[in-house]
């Protein structure tokens, strides 16, 4: 585990076009950098391989701390709507370095069944 941000508020979810109020806050989040865009997030360094960021997590739901070992199947956090997000979802990003300003993207493959649009996945 490399880093955690867990105390940012979740936004109300928007259907269709985002509200004017939400749209007006996007410039500020972009100016505040990657962390403000990612919202509540966890950055995990794999033992051998990429760094993985899990973003837009639910406020106060993160169950891991920097320095923790995170094994497959461990509940890390709840899906939220923080950062630059208009609806609850998980943004998964694999990269070469924990600093997104210098990292390069790393491809990844998800195995198993992907949820259908609108399907709620419970942990």
C-alpha positions in Angstrom: 0.0 0.0 0.0 1.4 3.4 -1.0 -1.1 6.0 -0.1 -4.7 6.7 0.9 -7.1 9.6 0.8 -10.4 8.9 2.5 -12.1 12.0 3.9 -13.5 13.8 0.8 -17.3 14.2 0.6 -19.3 12.2 -2.0 -21.3 14.2 -4.5 -25.0 13.7 -5.2 -25.4 11.4 -8.2 -26.5 13.1 -11.4 -28.6 11.5 -14.2 -28.2 13.0 -17.6 -26.3 16.3 -17.6 -24.5 17.3 -14.4 -25.8 20.3 -12.6 -24.4 23.8 -13.2 -23.1 23.8 -9.7 -21.1 20.6 -10.2 -19.8 21.7 -13.6 -18.5 24.9 -12.1 -16.4 23.0 -9.6 -14.5 20.9 -12.3 -12.0 23.7 -13.1 -11.1 23.9 -9.4 -10.6 20.1 -9.1 -8.4 20.1 -12.2 -6.3 23.0 -10.8 -5.9 21.1 -7.5 -4.3 18.2 -9.3 -4.7 14.4 -9.7 -5.7 13.8 -6.1 -8.7 16.2 -6.3 -9.8 14.5 -9.6 -9.4 11.0 -8.1 -11.3 11.9 -5.0 -11.0 9.3 -2.2 -8.5 6.8 -3.5 -6.0 4.1 -2.6 -2.7 3.5 -4.4 -1.3 0.0 -4.2 2.1 -1.1 -5.4 2.1 -4.7 -6.6 4.9 -6.9 -5.3 6.1 -7.3 -8.9 4.5 -5.1 -11.4 2.5 -2.0 -11.7 1.0 0.5 -9.2 -2.8 0.4 -9.1 -5.0 3.3 -8.1 -8.6 2.7 -7.0 -10.5 6.1 -7.3 -13.8 7.8 -6.5 -14.2 5.7 -3.3 -16.9 6.4 -0.7 -16.0 8.8 2.1 -14.6 7.2 5.2 -15.0 3.7 3.7 -11.3 2.9 3.2 -10.2 -0.1 5.3 -6.5 -0.2 4.5 -3.6 2.1 5.5 -0.2 3.0 3.9 2.2 0.1 4.6 -0.6 -2.6 4.7 -0.2 -5.6 2.6 -3.3 -5.9 0.3 -4.0 -9.5 -0.9 -6.5 -10.4 -3.6 -10.0 -10.6 -2.3 -9.5 -8.1 0.6 -12.2 -5.5 0.9 -10.4 -2.2 0.4 -13.2 0.4 0.3 -16.7 1.1 -0.8 -17.6 2.4 -4.2 -18.3 6.1 -4.0 -18.8 9.3 -5.9 -15.9 11.5 -4.8 -13.5 13.7 -6.9 -14.4 14.4 -10.5 -17.3 12.0 -10.6 -21.0 12.3 -11.4 -22.2 8.9 -10.3 -20.9 6.2 -8.0 -18.3 4.0 -9.8 -14.8 2.6 -9.4 -12.0 4.0 -11.5 -9.2 1.5 -11.7 -5.9 2.8 -13.1 -2.7 0.8 -13.5 0.6 2.8 -13.9 4.3 2.5 -13.7 4.8 4.9 -10.7 2.8 6.1 -7.7 3.1 9.7 -8.9 0.6 10.0 -11.7 2.3 13.1 -13.1 5.4 11.0 -14.0 3.8 7.6 -14.4 3.1 5.9 -17.7 -0.1 3.8 -18.2 0.1 0.0 -17.9 -2.4 -2.3 -19.6 -4.3 -4.8 -17.6 -6.9 -7.6 -18.2 -9.9 -8.3 -15.9 -10.8 -11.9 -15.7 -14.3 -13.2 -14.9 -17.7 -11.7 -15.6 -18.1 -7.9 -15.8 -21.3 -6.5 -14.3 -24.0 -5.2 -16.7 -24.8 -1.5 -16.9 -26.9 -0.7 -13.8 -26.1 -3.9 -12.0 -25.2 -3.4 -8.3 -22.2 -5.4 -7.2 -22.0 -6.2 -3.4 -18.8 -7.2 -1.7 
